[in-house]
Structure formats: C-alpha cells, structure tokens
Amino acid sequence: MKIALVGAHPQETLLISKIKKTLDNSYIQTIDMSEKNYNLANQVDLVFIVGGDRAMLDYFHKVVNDSAPAIGIYESESTGFLAQIDVRDLETNIQRLKKNDFKIDEVVRLAVNVDGKEMEPVLNDVAVFPSKSATLMEHILRIDRNDVWHDNSDGVIISTPVGSTAYSMSAGGPMILQNSRVFVVVSVNSVDNTRRPLIFPDNCILEISDILSRYHCEVVLDGGRRVGIKKVLKCSKHQYPAKLVRLVGEDSATSIIAKKVKIAEELLNMPPSAKLILKILEYEGSMSQKDLATKTLLPERTIRLSLGHLVNRGYVKKKTSLRDARHRIYELKI
C-alpha cells in the first residue's frame, strides 16, 4: 500500500512527520505530496489529508483531475464533518485500511467559471455576494439557458449535497444526503418570499447573470477564496468527483445530518452576539479578537465573553498567530 501525505499549512509539518513514522512502522510506503507534485494524486492507493475539513476543501480545489480516495486526519481540536480519523486513533485505523475495511463515497464537485475564466472546482458551495454586506444584489438565475427567476437578495448560494449541511443550510437551504445527484440554489434574504431554495439535477448548467449592485460583487469559493465578478457565473458538475474514504460503521450521511440538527438546536439557545461571531467566522475565516470587534462593531468585552462561550462549547478553536505569538486567532471548529 502506498499513501500520499498532504498538509494544508506549514504548522502541520510536525503532525505529518508523526503520521509518517506511524505508517513506516506499519510497513506502508509514503510520499510527501506538496502542491508541486499533485499530479501524483492518482498514483497512490490513498491520500491522507492533514488539517481537518478546511484542509480537505483546499485539497480538492487544487487537485483538478482524478485523485486516489482521500481521508482527513485531524487533531482533537480541529475535528469536523469531512475529516474522519483522529490522529490519536491512527494506529487502529491503519489496520482497518490495510484490511480494506472501508467504503469509498464518490461525491460531486462543482466546476466554476467566472466571466469566462475557469476557477478551481469546489466541494461545498459557490456563492455570489456584494462586497459590502447587507446590500441588495439583483441577478437572474438560468438553468440550461432557461430563465428561472429575476431576484433581489443579499446574495445567492449554489451548493453540492456535501455542502448542503454547511453555508447553504445556514441560509435556509435543505439538508441533502451526500450521494444525491442534485445541486441546490438558495437565494439569501430575498425581497420576494416566493424565492424558495431550488433543487435541480446535477447534469444541468446553472448561470447567475445580469448581476447588479451598488458595490462590486464577488464569487466566494467554499467560503474561502474571493473572485470579483462583472457578468456571469456558470456552474456545472465537475468531470472528476471527490473520492472520500468512509470507515465502515463510522459517520454515515444520515448521522452527519443528525449531528447538524443537534448543533442547530444548541445554536438556538446562544446569545445573539455569539451567533453573530459564529457567522462572521463562517463567512470570513480565521480572525483575531480585534478583527472581530472591527467587523461586528460589538464591544471588546462582549467579544471576549462570546468567544469564551463558543470555545468552551466546542464551536470555535483558539490558536496562536503565526505572525505574532502574543496574539490569538479564532476559527470555526464545527
């Protein structure tokens, strides 16, 4: 068995070394697959992606062609919904992998084209929003070149089944089993209350066009990279799906949905300030307390109390800033 090791950030180097040593002790050949040799993705038996859910999203952005089945390795403080193996349980799970005690789920990715330029494929969702929040955006939705709606809203989200339990769900979209062959379109806070989430077959071509707003608009890929847009966004099923390893008896699509429902119920009882911070971290990514205060306009004391609540409940994790060890950075954990 040959396994490729991929890390999302430089701080994962130590963990990758630890994983490599464990694999070496199990007589498993490993290769270090950095961005420069992602062409090796289909020349191994498995890919270990180190760093939790965000690392998995980043990996499937960068691997445009086919890839060996991938499985996420996380440390306890960075667990999520895509990554499956806690590094503490690595030795036990390696034996399961060697015995082929796992399944492979092929999940659809979105091919994305912005103003005629191909973007990296996305695993969760692609969204279009004005660069300034709480600003209306006018757009036309077309499916297979047929007009479906002309809408004014805060923005629009196009989601895969895997992404249906992420950003799309937060905006009122349905939760969909990840092996479903559909995509979802969600108009965010539309002025027309008939603009309900729309589910359509994944063999369709979707367009968001005639985009107008007082501020320039951006396409957001999996909640990370932002690209300016002027004319049209086109989305379709990507040629190569993402192959995800699922350990037999572990999180199934239905149990992931059940986990999301439980979290949603817990969120209902949170203070409004904590909910706002969660949404900011979801949409904007990792931030410091100072950044959060600037973005939310909340008092610093409220920020500290809310972050403490979110960290203690396991929704947010705290880590040391790579730029300045005196500062702490907060990011979404769920």
C-alpha positions in Angstrom: 0.0 0.0 0.0 1.2 3.5 -0.9 -0.2 6.6 0.9 0.4 10.2 -0.1 0.6 12.8 2.8 -0.8 16.3 2.2 -0.7 19.2 4.8 -2.7 22.4 4.4 -0.4 24.7 6.4 3.3 24.8 7.5 2.2 24.2 11.1 1.1 20.7 10.1 4.7 19.6 9.4 5.2 18.1 12.8 1.9 16.2 12.7 2.8 14.9 9.2 6.1 13.6 10.5 4.3 11.8 13.3 1.9 10.2 10.9 4.7 9.2 8.5 6.5 7.5 11.4 3.4 5.5 12.3 2.9 4.5 8.7 6.5 3.5 8.4 6.2 1.3 11.5 3.2 -0.5 9.7 5.4 -1.1 6.6 3.4 1.3 4.5 5.2 3.3 1.8 4.5 7.1 1.9 5.2 10.1 -0.3 5.1 13.8 0.5 2.6 15.3 -1.9 3.1 19.0 -1.9 1.4 21.4 -4.4 4.3 20.9 -6.8 3.6 17.2 -7.3 -0.2 16.9 -7.0 0.0 15.1 -10.3 0.8 12.0 -8.1 -2.7 12.1 -6.7 -3.8 9.2 -8.8 -0.6 7.2 -8.5 -1.2 6.1 -4.9 -3.7 3.9 -3.1 -4.9 6.5 -0.6 -4.3 10.2 0.3 -4.1 11.3 3.9 -5.1 15.0 4.2 -3.8 16.5 7.4 -5.6 19.5 9.0 -9.3 18.9 9.3 -12.2 20.0 7.0 -10.6 23.1 5.6 -7.6 21.1 4.5 -9.8 18.7 2.6 -11.7 21.6 0.9 -8.3 23.1 -0.1 -7.0 19.8 -1.4 -10.0 19.2 -3.7 -9.6 22.7 -5.0 -6.0 22.1 -6.1 -6.5 18.6 -7.5 -8.3 19.3 -10.7 -8.1 15.8 -12.2 -8.7 12.4 -10.7 -7.4 11.5 -7.3 -7.0 8.4 -5.2 -9.5 8.1 -2.3 -8.8 10.6 0.4 -9.3 10.6 4.1 -8.9 13.5 6.5 -6.6 13.3 9.6 -7.3 15.7 12.4 -6.2 16.6 15.9 -9.0 16.7 18.5 -9.3 20.5 18.5 -9.9 20.6 14.7 -12.5 17.9 14.1 -15.2 18.5 11.6 -17.6 16.7 9.2 -15.3 15.6 6.4 -12.2 14.5 8.2 -12.7 11.1 9.8 -9.6 9.9 11.7 -8.4 11.5 15.0 -4.6 11.2 15.0 -4.8 9.5 18.4 -6.7 6.6 16.7 -4.4 6.4 13.7 -2.7 3.1 14.5 -6.0 1.2 15.0 -7.5 2.7 11.8 -4.4 1.9 9.7 -5.0 -1.8 10.3 -8.6 -1.3 9.1 -7.4 0.4 6.0 -4.9 -2.3 5.3 -7.7 -4.8 5.5 -9.9 -2.7 3.1 -12.4 -2.2 5.9 -13.7 0.9 4.4 -16.0 2.3 1.7 -15.4 4.9 -1.0 -18.0 7.6 -1.5 -17.8 9.5 -4.8 -19.3 12.9 -4.2 -19.9 15.5 -6.9 -17.8 18.7 -7.2 -18.9 21.9 -8.9 -17.0 23.2 -11.9 -17.0 27.0 -11.7 -16.5 29.6 -14.5 -16.4 33.3 -13.6 -16.7 35.8 -16.6 -15.3 33.1 -19.0 -12.4 32.1 -16.7 -12.2 28.6 -15.2 -11.8 28.5 -11.4 -10.8 25.6 -9.2 -13.5 23.1 -8.5 -15.4 23.4 -5.2 -16.6 20.6 -2.9 -19.1 22.5 -0.7 -20.5 25.6 -2.4 -20.0 28.7 -4.5 -21.7 32.0 -3.6 -22.2 35.4 -5.1 -22.4 38.4 -2.8 -21.9 42.2 -2.9 -18.5 43.2 -1.4 -20.4 45.2 1.3 -22.7 43.1 3.5 -26.4 43.9 3.9 -26.5 45.3 0.4 -29.0 44.0 -2.2 -27.9 42.3 -5.3 -30.0 41.9 -8.4 -29.5 38.8 -10.5 -31.1 36.4 -13.0 -31.0 32.6 -12.4 -30.8 30.5 -15.5 -30.8 26.7 -15.7 -29.9 25.2 -19.1 -30.3 28.7 -20.6 -33.9 29.0 -19.4 -34.7 31.9 -17.1 -35.9 30.6 -13.7 -36.1 33.8 -11.7 -35.2 37.5 -11.6 -34.4 38.3 -8.0 -33.2 40.9 -5.5 -31.5 39.5 -2.4 -28.4 39.7 -0.2 -26.8 37.1 -2.5 -27.1 33.6 -3.8 -25.6 30.2 -2.9 -25.1 27.2 -5.2 -24.4 24.1 -3.1 -23.4 20.4 -3.6 -25.1 17.7 -1.5 -21.9 17.7 0.7 -22.2 21.5 1.1 -25.9 21.3 1.9 -25.2 21.0 5.6 -22.8 23.9 5.6 -23.3 27.5 4.4 -26.5 26.6 2.4 -28.2 25.2 5.5 -27.4 28.4 7.5 -29.2 30.4 4.8 -32.3 28.2 5.0 -31.5 25.5 2.4 -32.4 21.8 2.7 -30.1 19.1 4.1 -29.4 16.5 1.3 -27.8 13.1 1.5 -24.3 13.4 0.0 -24.8 10.7 -2.6 -27.8 12.5 -4.2 -27.3 13.6 -7.8 -28.5 17.2 -7.3 -27.4 20.7 -6.7 -29.2 23.4 -4.5 -29.7 27.1 -5.2 -30.5 29.3 -2.2 -31.4 33.0 -2.6 -30.3 34.7 0.7 -32.8 37.0 2.2 -34.7 37.7 -1.0 -37.2 40.6 -1.1 -39.6 38.1 -2.8 -40.7 35.4 -0.3 -41.6 33.0 -3.1 -37.9 32.5 -3.8 -37.6 29.2 -2.0 -34.5 27.0 -2.2 -34.4 25.2 -5.5 -33.1 21.6 -6.1 -32.2 20.6 -9.6 -30.4 17.7 -11.3 -26.6 17.8 -11.3 -26.5 17.3 -15.1 -27.8 20.9 -15.6 -25.8 24.0 -16.3 -26.6 26.9 -14.0 -25.9 30.6 -14.6 -26.1 33.6 -12.4 -26.1 36.6 -14.7 -27.1 40.3 -15.1 -25.7 40.9 -11.7 -26.3 44.5 -10.4 -25.4 46.1 -7.0 -24.3 49.4 -5.6 -21.0 47.8 -4.8 -18.9 45.4 -6.8 -19.8 41.7 -6.3 -17.6 38.7 -5.5 -17.8 35.0 -6.0 -16.8 33.1 -2.9 -15.4 29.6 -3.4 -16.1 27.2 -0.4 -16.1 30.1 2.0 -12.5 30.9 1.2 -11.1 32.4 -2.0 -12.9 35.5 -3.4 -13.0 36.5 -7.0 -14.5 39.7 -8.5 -17.4 39.1 -10.9 -18.8 41.5 -13.6 -21.1 39.5 -15.9 -21.8 35.8 -15.3 -21.2 32.8 -13.1 -21.5 29.4 -14.7 -21.7 26.2 -12.6 -21.9 22.5 -13.7 -20.9 19.1 -12.5 -17.1 18.7 -12.5 -15.7 15.8 -14.6 -14.0 14.2 -11.6 -15.8 13.6 -8.3 -14.1 13.7 -4.9 -13.5 10.2 -3.6 -13.9 10.2 0.1 -12.9 7.2 2.3 -15.6 6.3 4.8 -14.7 3.8 7.5 -17.3 1.1 7.8 -19.6 1.9 10.8 -18.4 5.5 11.1 -20.3 8.7 10.2 -22.8 8.0 7.5 -24.6 10.7 5.5 -27.6 10.4 7.8 -25.6 10.6 11.0 -23.9 13.7 9.8 -27.3 15.3 9.2 -28.4 14.2 12.7 -25.2 15.8 14.1 -26.0 19.0 12.3 -29.6 19.1 13.6 -28.3 18.7 17.2 -25.9 21.6 16.6 -28.7 23.8 15.2 -30.8 23.1 18.2 -28.0 24.1 20.5 -27.4 27.3 18.5 -31.0 28.5 19.2 -30.1 29.0 22.8 -27.0 31.0 22.2 -26.7 34.8 22.9 -27.1 36.9 19.7 -23.5 38.1 19.9 -22.2 34.5 19.9 -24.4 33.7 16.8 -23.1 36.8 15.1 -19.5 35.9 15.8 -20.1 32.3 14.5 -21.5 33.7 11.2 -18.6 36.1 10.8 -16.1 33.3 11.3 -18.0 31.1 8.9 -18.1 33.7 6.1 -14.8 35.4 6.7 -12.5 32.7 8.1 -10.0 32.9 10.9 -9.9 36.2 12.8 -8.4 37.9 15.9 -10.4 39.5 18.7 -9.5 42.9 17.3 -10.7 41.9 13.8 -13.9 40.6 15.2 -14.6 43.8 17.1 -14.0 45.8 13.9 -16.2 43.5 11.8 -19.1 43.1 14.3 -19.0 46.5 16.0 -19.5 44.7 19.3 -17.7 45.9 22.4 -14.5 44.1 23.1 -15.8 42.7 26.4 -18.8 41.2 24.6 -16.4 39.7 22.1 -14.3 38.1 24.8 -17.3 36.7 26.7 -18.9 35.3 23.5 -15.6 33.8 22.3 -15.1 32.1 25.7 -18.6 30.7 25.4 -18.0 29.4 21.9 -14.6 27.9 22.8 -16.0 26.1 25.9 -18.9 24.7 23.9 -16.6 23.4 21.2 -17.8 25.6 18.3 -14.6 27.7 18.0 -11.0 26.9 18.5 -8.2 29.2 19.6 -4.7 29.0 18.2 -1.5 31.1 18.3 -1.0 33.6 15.4 1.9 32.6 13.2 2.7 36.3 12.6 2.8 37.3 16.3 2.9 34.6 19.0 1.4 37.1 21.5 -1.9 37.2 19.7 -4.6 34.5 19.4 -6.6 33.6 16.3 -10.1 32.2 16.4 -11.6 29.9 13.8 -14.7 27.7 13.3 -14.4 24.2 14.6 -17.7 22.7 13.6 
